[in-house]
């Protein structure tokens, strides 16, 4: 599933749960919400905070430390792979349980 498909499905689900016609949500509104969510998560992770969605999971960051490696173009040459910040995701109980059944 890509972002466009996610937006389409979310708009349909929200609209099926809404009774009043004037409260219906269009795809543009859902896209703005998804973009705001992405921006917020990225901002929090950049500041070394974790983002927890109860039952779904937790986004965290960690530093993968500098280490030695081998140049794939010249296997005799040793290289240093620089340290980098990476994102981790731990699944929540609700997500784990739904995938088990």
Secondary structure, DSSP 8 states (H G I E B T S, - for coil): --HHHHHHHHHHHHHHH--SGGG---HHHHHHHHHHHHHHHHHHHHTT--EEETTTEEEEEEEE--EEEE-SSSTT-EEEE--EEEEEEEE-HHHHHHHH-
